[in-house]
């Protein structure tokens, strides 16, 4: 057993854990912003797969993963614009529109992939890795935490940006009010629809970057349905974290580490059913966030369209 | 009067028989449903191409519904039935609940996978296929060519077809060299399109020492291929990949060692003919080395002498000297993998 759990193997496991966690973190942070503003963004899976496809397309054509992230963000933003128009401006049912967008974009990206890439399946070169000096040399932990694509560090930094935004800025307060008491925000002279629209658009951009990361760094290619439910996991993380960005980070990391654990247990030949092993990530996230996140609550007006003057 | 009655009864019986024969023989259109596009160089492509080839061979029209995902396909099944499909191939294990339901509802025969117990005469047939004997040969080849003495199996799920090939591969490795370690990892419960998961798990298996990966997964197999291409083996050398069902030679960057290639055209053709002969849903179907419906792909990575030896083993399987039994249960498959404590 010792021969198996070499530094190289453990490093690869935890590297994979972080890589798997980043798209969930970005999707979860985005969803959290939408939910804070009162919009239940079920369409985030669609935004992610749009970001994955256009992010990959851009990275492949421009030969730049960074331009790929911009392409992914733009695609997620475009989908979010539709969501904002239909759900925030027109007040249509957020769940129905979200599901419709997800199904539509899964089909659209599969079709576009079929037309463009289904005979060639292009793959990107291995992504650029940024080593944090000294820290990257620590055995096992170093390669796992401090030898990643720069987007990993930016994603973690974004957590602290979000905390600052929610706690220290007027816009953060506006978001909270748009989700809890939109009428009060309206009375205070702040446009509820605009506040919610900004939140939904930011969600789309973040989900798009998450999708682009998944395709360009996580896989190095695009295949239809590649997000495989990552957007829905982002919704779960946001719902269970209940407004706290740090808990989204913990949840995403826990999920990633649990995924790595499932691989480790299988590779070690632990003789229990694979299905049981593969429940670990889902159980771990739910248990942790339910136990530690239960004191906070979801916004009172979550999922309820706001129309001025309506009671 | 009595003569008239007998004649009448005979006429009714003859008419009934004639109608029965006509119903059994009438197959004008078939349909195939696949969860991903039929361009995946694997399971989905094989399903679509085999349906087209079988349609051409039997002179029937073929309707293709591809890229349907892994959700509810009942609406698509109903649409295809309305369009005139006389037989529908529901080419995904995820469809084996919906398809029989629709078959009973609309009385249109369906063929499903991974459910041998569902056979219903004239209505439901199963084609749980296995290239286990081809996978056995791939295992023998991998054991001959592994530098590290460790090979890996990465799968996107544990459907019976994957299981039997995983077991066949492991059996082949152990038959060639019992000291070679086999590492087994499943990406997820149904991670057929999880390319990122395929890459992540394959990288871990390579880091655990494997320098040859036997990969089974539809879209996720491209993630495995990407991992093999971008991750060096622990000794710094090249990692090689053995694929299943399709031929990815045109996409290869020098890491494709082989593939256990399937051709399910004979199975689909036999099903159409069985429907015409009123024997549909009464038997099981198989692919194998003998008629080349299962065969190994030769790539430039395979040394000629190794290929010759493998072809010799193929002949021994065909003549019965070597017997490779299919193993469909996941628990039995895992039991055949190396214990790390060995």
Contacts between the chains, C-beta under 8 A, distances in Angstrom:
chain1	res1	chain2	res2	distance
A	1	B	340	5.5
A	1	B	341	5.9
A	3	B	340	7.9
A	4	B	208	5.8
A	4	B	209	7.5
A	4	B	340	5.1
A	6	B	207	7.6
A	6	B	208	7.9
A	8	B	207	4.8
A	8	B	234	6.2
A	9	B	204	6.9
A	9	B	207	4.5
A	9	B	208	4.8
A	9	B	209	7.8
A	11	B	207	7.1
A	12	B	203	5.3
A	12	B	204	4.9
A	12	B	206	7.5
A	12	B	207	3.4
A	12	B	208	8.0
A	13	B	204	5.4
A	13	B	207	7.5
A	15	B	203	7.6
A	16	B	200	4.0
A	16	B	201	7.6
A	16	B	203	6.2
A	16	B	204	5.9
A	19	B	196	7.7
A	19	B	200	6.3
A	20	B	196	7.2
A	20	B	197	7.6
A	20	B	200	6.0
A	23	B	196	8.0
A	106	B	69	6.7
A	107	B	67	7.4
A	110	B	36	7.8
A	110	B	37	6.4
A	110	B	67	4.8
A	111	B	67	7.4
A	113	B	37	7.4
A	114	B	37	4.8
A	114	B	39	6.4
A	114	B	67	6.9
A	118	B	37	5.6
A	118	B	39	3.5
A	118	B	40	7.8
A	119	B	39	6.4
A	120	B	251	7.0
A	121	B	41	7.5
A	121	B	222	5.6
A	121	B	251	5.3
A	123	B	222	7.4
A	123	B	225	7.5
A	123	B	226	5.0
A	123	B	229	6.8
A	125	B	230	7.5
A	126	B	230	4.1
A	214	B	196	5.4
A	215	B	196	7.7
A	218	B	196	3.5
A	218	B	199	6.8
A	218	B	200	7.2
A	219	B	195	4.0
A	219	B	196	4.1
A	219	B	198	7.5
A	219	B	199	5.3
A	219	B	222	7.7
A	219	B	223	4.9
A	219	B	226	6.4
A	220	B	199	6.5
A	220	B	223	7.6
A	220	B	226	4.3
A	220	B	230	6.7
A	221	B	195	6.0
A	221	B	222	5.5
A	221	B	223	7.1
A	221	B	226	5.8
A	222	B	195	7.8
A	223	B	36	7.9
A	223	B	40	7.8
A	223	B	193	5.8
A	223	B	195	4.8
A	223	B	219	3.6
A	223	B	220	7.7
A	223	B	222	5.7
A	223	B	223	7.8
A	224	B	36	5.9
A	224	B	37	6.4
A	224	B	67	6.4
A	224	B	193	6.4
A	224	B	219	6.5
A	225	B	36	7.3
A	225	B	69	6.4
A	225	B	70	7.8
A	225	B	193	4.0
A	225	B	219	6.9
A	226	B	193	6.2
A	226	B	194	7.4
A	226	B	195	5.4
A	226	B	196	6.8
A	226	B	219	7.0
A	228	B	188	7.8
A	228	B	191	6.6
A	228	B	193	6.0
A	228	B	194	4.4
A	228	B	196	7.8
A	228	B	197	7.1
A	259	B	197	7.9
A	259	B	200	7.4
A	260	B	204	7.5
A	263	B	185	5.6
A	263	B	200	7.6
A	263	B	201	5.4
A	263	B	204	4.9
A	263	B	205	7.9
A	264	B	204	7.7
A	266	B	184	6.4
A	266	B	185	4.6
A	266	B	186	6.3
A	267	B	183	5.3
A	267	B	184	7.8
A	267	B	185	5.7
A	267	B	204	6.7
A	267	B	205	6.5
A	267	B	208	5.2
A	267	B	340	7.5
A	268	B	340	5.2
A	269	B	184	7.6
A	269	B	334	7.8
A	269	B	337	6.1
A	269	B	338	6.7
A	269	B	339	5.1
A	269	B	340	4.8
A	269	B	341	7.8
A	271	B	334	6.5
A	271	B	335	7.4
A	273	B	330	7.3
A	273	B	331	6.9
A	274	B	158	6.3
A	274	B	186	4.7
A	274	B	189	7.9
A	274	B	330	6.6
A	274	B	334	7.3
A	275	B	189	6.2
A	278	B	186	7.1
A	278	B	188	6.0
A	278	B	189	5.7
